[in-house]
Amino acid sequence: MKSDFFKYQAQTSPTPLAMEVSHAKGAYIYDTAQNRYLDFVAGVSACPLGHNHPKINAAIQAQLEKYLHVMVYGEYIQKPAVALTKLLAAHLPSSLQKTYLTNSGTEAIEGALKLARRATGRSEIIAAEHAYHGNTMGALSVMGYEERKQAFRPLLPDITFIPFNASAQLDRITTKTACVILETIQGGAGFIVPTNNYLENVRARCTATGTLLILDEIQPGVGRTGKLFGFEHYNCVPDILVTGKGLGGGLPIGAFTASSKLMDLLQDNPKLGHITTFGGHPLIAASALATLQEITSTSLIPQTLEKEALFRKLLVHPLIKSIRGKGLMLALILPSADIANHLVLESKTKGLILFWLLFEPKAVRITPPLTLSEAEIHEGCAIIIAILNTIEH
């Protein structure tokens, strides 16, 4: 199987971890040699309820027996998609009431950027330095890392970058700006949280200039930060909210949400302003609905902050320079990329799954399932500390 993996399946890096997965349950993944791995990554934040969750499985099975794909998005009334978008609206501010379901987060970013240009008639888009919003051409255009973009130019024109958390530069947002797009918490850059009322200041400037604010909650959304969506911490409501990853409960999904007035602009002039065949797929919508119902009807969200506190208490070591992030979106900042690499790779040999961040080489990702128990937190943190203790410092 391993040789076929490298021969027939396209790779995303020269050195994938190449674990051959047998099955997964709860917070654990098992390989075909029956080794057990505690999962502190959750599919890169995509499995908030862990693996093989019974309520998600039941929802998928029930929908499977009814129908799968029947029509392109937006033509037929399909109960799972309607129920999902209604539940999202019930848990969002009244200005965020209509949702377009897509196949992935990056597709949702594309739709949000299109909607902003359609609504304002402006072309300029402002994004953050060190931003990551996906890898399709529009999303790549608002990525704040030139070395990842250069090979694919030319990209979208009229893109300007400003430093994240730099309120002094917000005057660069003008009446020519269609939208500002920001991650509520910067992911690939190293889980950078907004400080000094930054998002509130961005919101005020966007309102003053008639600019739409897009917040990317693909990583911090769906309960991961101790609120259902990260922007709820920062007194800042976006005009367009983008989510994905954890919303699907382990299946591929994306979504962008705005007011009815904004979202209805995609219906006409031109018609089919955004169109997708499989967006809102009933099986995936059923999984997402079960996920959102479980997260919003239990104590998982407040427990996230309690679990964050336990991680911070246990992960104290001279080589851990800081722990960035919020809730269960945490990044260990280590002295060097070599130490970060060693920790990720050595942890795998000890039965713990950690992972890297895209752009910060000294960071190690900790984004476990929200369902992770205190005992499992102790188990994984003990492995991390034991490995760091073997490194001279």
N, C-alpha and C positions, 0 to 999 in steps of 0.2 A: 504493500500500500504506500509506503513512504517513497519508493522510487516513482510510482505512478503520480503521486502528489507533485513531485518536482518536474516530472516529464510532461504532464498534461494540464495541470492547473496553474494559471498565471500567478506569479508571486508579486508581492508588494515591496519586498526588501530582499537583499542578498542573503539574509540569515534569519528566516522565520524560525520560531520556536519548534514548530513541527511536532507537537504532541499529537499522538493518534488517539482521539477521543472514543471511549467506549460508551459512557453514559454520564449523566449529571443529575444531582438531586440536592435541593436545598442550597447550601453554601459550598458544595463539593463537586469537583469534576474528577472522573475516573478515566485512566487511559486503558489501552487494550492489554497492558500487562497487569492490570488491576491495582496500580498505584493510585492512591487517593490524594487529591490536592485541594487544600482550602483556598477558595477563590476570593481574593481581595480586589478583583477587577470588575467582575460582573459583566463580562462582554464589553468592556469599555463603557460602563454606565448604562448598558442596555437592558439589564435584567434586574430591575429593582426588587422583585419578589423572589429572586434566586432562580434555581433551575427546577423544572418539572413541578411547578406549583399546581396543586390539585384544582384550584378554582379556575386557573387559566386553562388547564387541560380540559376541564369539564366544559368550559365555554367554547373551546375550539371543537371538541367532539360534537357538542350539540349543534353548532353551526355546520359542521362538516356533513351532517346527516340531512341538512335542509337544502343548501345550495352553495356553490362557490361563485365564480365570476359569471355574471349574467349580462352585463352591459357596461359600456364605458362610464366613467365617473360622471355623476350629476344628472343622469337621465331617469333612472328608476329609483323608486323609494325602497331602500334596503334598511331594515330595522337596526342592525348593529351600528351602521354609520350614523344614522339619525340619533340613536340613543347616546352614542359616544360624544357627538358634537353638542348635544343638549346638556350632558353632564359637565362637559368642559365649561360651557357658558354659565352653568349654575355656580361654578367655583371661581369665576373670573369677574373682574369689574364689569359694570354694565356696558362700558364702551368696547368691550371685547366679547362679541356675542355670536359672530358667525365664523365658522372654521372651514377651511379647505383642506381636505386630507390628501396626502401625497404618499409616495412610495419610500421616501427617505428624507432625512433632514436637509441634505444639500438641495434636493428638489424643492423643498419648502422655502429655502433661502432664495432660490431662483424666482419662485412665485412672489415672494415678498418684495424683492427688488423690482420686478415688473410692475407690481401693484403700485409701488411708490412713484415710479416714473409715470405710470398711467394717471394716477390721481393728481399729481402736482403739475404735470407738463414740463417738469424740469429734468435736467440730465445729470447734474453733479451728485455723486454719492460720496459721503465721508465715512471712512472706516477707521479702525484703530490700528496703530502699529502693533505688530506681534499678534494680530487677530488670526483666528481660524474659523471658517464657516463652511468648510466642505471643499470638494475637489472638482465639481463641474465648472464650466468656464466662467459663469457669472460669479459663483462662490469663490473660485480661485482669484478672480479679479479683486475681491475685497479681502483677500488674505494678506496679512502684513509681513510676509517673509519673501523677499525678492528671490532668494536662492531656490525656493521651491516653485517659483513662477516663471523664471526666465526662459526655460526650455519650451514653454507653451505660448509665449507671446506671438502675435498681439492679442491682448485681452480687451475687456470692456474699456472704453475711454471715459474720461471725466471722473476718475477715482482719485480722491485725496485722502491722505492718512494723517491722523493726529495722535499724539501720545495718549494712551489710556491713563486716566486719573489726573490729567493736566487741565484743570478748569480754566487756567489762564489762556488757553488756546481755543476756547469755544467760540471766540469771535470769528473764527474761520467758517463757522456755520452761518450762511447768509440766505437771502431771499432767492438765490440761485440754486440752493441745495435741495434736491428732491428728498433725500433721506440721510439720516445717520444710522449706521448699523453697528451695534456693539454686542459682544457677549456680556451678559449680566455679570458673570465671573469669567475672566479670560482662562480658557482651557489649555491650549497648546503652549501658551507662554509660561505656564507654571502655576495655574490656579490663583490668579491675581484678583483679589476682591476690590471692589470700588471703595474709595476712602474720601473723607472730607466732603460728603454730600455730592460726590461727583455726578452720579446719575440724576439726582434732583436738579443739579445745575444744567446738565445736558437737556433734561426735559424742559426746563424753563426757556433755554435758548431756542430749542426746536419750536416751541409754542410761539415764541416771539417772532420767528422768521417764517412761520408757515411750513416748516420742515417736518416730515414724518419721522418718527423714531421707531426703528426696528430693534427689538431685543431678541437675541439668539439665546434661547433656553434649552438648546438641544442636550447639553450636558447637565446644567444645574437644575433643570426642570423635573417635575413629577416627584416632588418630595425629598429630593436628595440633600437640600440645604437646610432642612428644618421648616420650610414653608413649601406649599405645593409648587410655587414658582419663586425663583430667586429674587425677582424684582420686588416681591412683597416685603423684603427686608429694607428697601431703600427709598420708600416714598416716591416711587417713579412708575407710572403706568405707561407702557408703550402704546403707540398707535397700531403697531403690528407685532404680534408675538409669534415667535417660531419655536416649535418643539419637535421632538423626534425621539430617537434612542429608547429611553426607558418607557415612553408612552406605550410602546407595542408589547411590553412584557416579554420580550425575547423574539418577536417577529418584526419584520422591517416596516417602519412607518415614518412619516413626517407630517407636520401640520403647520399651517399659518392661520392666525386668527386676527380679526379686525372688527370694526363696526360694520353693521349691515350696509351703511352708506358707502363705505370704502369697498367692501368685498363685492358689492353688486356691480361695481365698475367693470369687473371681469366678464360680465354677462354680455356686454354689447359694446360696439365701437372700439375694437371689433368684437363680434361674437366669438366665443371660444377663446377668450383672452388668455386663459390658461387651461390646458386640457391634458388629461392623463387617462390611460386605459385602466390601470389597476389601482389607482388611488382610491382609498376607501374600501378596499377589498373586504368582503363580509367576514372572512375568516380572521383577518388581521384586526378589523374593527371589533370583532367579538373578543379577541384576546386583549385588545387595548381597553375595552369597556370593563372587562373583569379586573384588569390591573388597576385602573383608575378607581373603580368602586372599592377595591380592597384598601388602597392607599388612603382614600378619603374617608373611609368609614371605620378605620381602626386607629390605634395610637402610634402607628409607624412613624408618622411625621414628627411629632414631638420627641419620640424616642431617638430620632436621628441626632438631635443635639446632645442627648445624654451619651450616646455612643461616641460622638465626636470627643466629648470630654474625657471618656475612658481611653480612647486612642492617645490623646494628648498627655494623659497621665502616665501611660505605659511606655510611650515612645520618647523617652528621655535618654539621650546618649551624646557624648562629646562630638560624634560624627554627624549627628542630626542638627544642622545649623538652624533650621526653622521648619515649621509645619504650616504650609499655606493652605488656604481654602476655607470651606465652611461646611458644617454638617458631615456627611459622608462623601464629600468631594474634597479629598485631602491629598497633598503632595509633600513628601519628605524632600527637603533640600539638603543635599550632601556636599562635601567639599569638592568633589570632582566628578566628571562623567565616568571615569574608571571605577570609582567606588559605587556609583549608581548602577552601572552595568553589572558589577560583581554581585551586588545585593539582589538584583532581579534574577540573574542566572543561578546563583547559589541557592536562593530561596526555592526555586523550582526543584532542585535536588533534595530539598528538605520537606517538600510537600506543601509549599505555599506559592500561590500565583500572585506576582506583582507585575507591573508593566511600566513602560516609559511614558513620558509626555512628548509631544511632537517636536517642540522647539527648544525646550529647556533641558539640556543634556545632564544637568546635575540633579534633576528631579526624578522621583519614583512615585508612581500613581498608587493611591489607595482609594478605590471607589467600589466597595463591596456591595452586596445586596443589602437593602434596607432591613431585611429580615435577619441579618447576622446576629447571633446571640452574644451575650457577654463572654461566655466561655470560649466561643470561637474567636472573639477579639483577643482574649488573653492568649490563646493558642498561637495565633498568627504573630502577635507582637513579640512573644517569647522567641519565636524563630528569627525575627528581624534583629532583635537585640543580641541574640547568640551569634549571629553572623557578623554583626558589626564589632562584637568583642574580639573576633579573630583578626581584625584589621588593625595594623599599627597606627597609632595616632598620637 
